[in-house]
């Protein structure tokens, strides 16, 4: 009887662990996709990235 309860719980836990391992947690660190300013200059980071956290 306990097997009918434990197997679905184990399946959900294993699926969650697998999904967490596949997910990319690196982040973009404020870098956006390339865009063009009004002056025609191509940029990849927004103005608020001027002060860096070290």
C-alpha positions as CSV (number, residue, x, y, z in Angstrom):
1,X,0.0,0.0,0.0
2,X,2.8,2.4,0.8
3,X,4.3,1.8,-2.6
4,X,1.3,3.4,-4.3
5,X,2.0,6.6,-2.3
6,X,5.8,6.6,-2.5
7,X,6.2,6.0,-6.2
8,X,4.2,9.2,-7.4
9,X,6.0,11.3,-4.7
10,X,9.4,10.0,-5.8
11,X,8.5,10.6,-9.5
12,X,7.6,14.2,-8.7
13,X,10.7,14.8,-6.7
14,X,13.0,13.3,-9.3
15,X,11.3,15.3,-12.1
16,X,11.8,18.5,-10.1
17,X,15.5,17.8,-9.5
18,X,15.9,17.0,-13.2
19,X,14.2,20.3,-14.2
20,X,16.4,22.3,-11.8
21,X,19.5,20.7,-13.3
22,X,18.5,21.7,-16.8
23,X,17.5,25.3,-16.0
24,X,20.2,27.9,-16.6
25,X,20.6,30.1,-13.6
26,X,23.6,32.1,-14.9
27,X,21.6,35.3,-15.8
28,X,22.5,38.1,-18.2
29,X,24.0,40.5,-15.6
30,X,22.1,43.4,-17.2
31,X,23.4,42.8,-20.7
32,X,20.6,43.1,-23.2
33,X,20.3,42.2,-26.8
34,X,22.0,44.6,-29.2
35,X,20.0,47.8,-29.9
36,X,20.7,51.0,-31.7
37,X,20.5,54.5,-30.1
38,X,19.1,57.6,-31.7
39,X,22.6,58.6,-32.7
40,X,23.0,55.3,-34.6
41,X,25.4,53.8,-32.1
42,X,25.0,50.0,-31.5
43,X,25.0,49.2,-27.8
44,X,24.6,46.0,-25.7
45,X,24.2,47.3,-22.2
46,X,21.8,49.9,-20.7
47,X,22.9,53.2,-19.2
48,X,22.2,52.0,-15.6
49,X,25.1,49.5,-15.9
50,X,27.5,52.4,-15.4
51,X,28.2,51.5,-11.8
52,X,29.5,48.0,-11.5
53,X,29.3,45.7,-8.5
54,X,32.6,44.0,-7.8
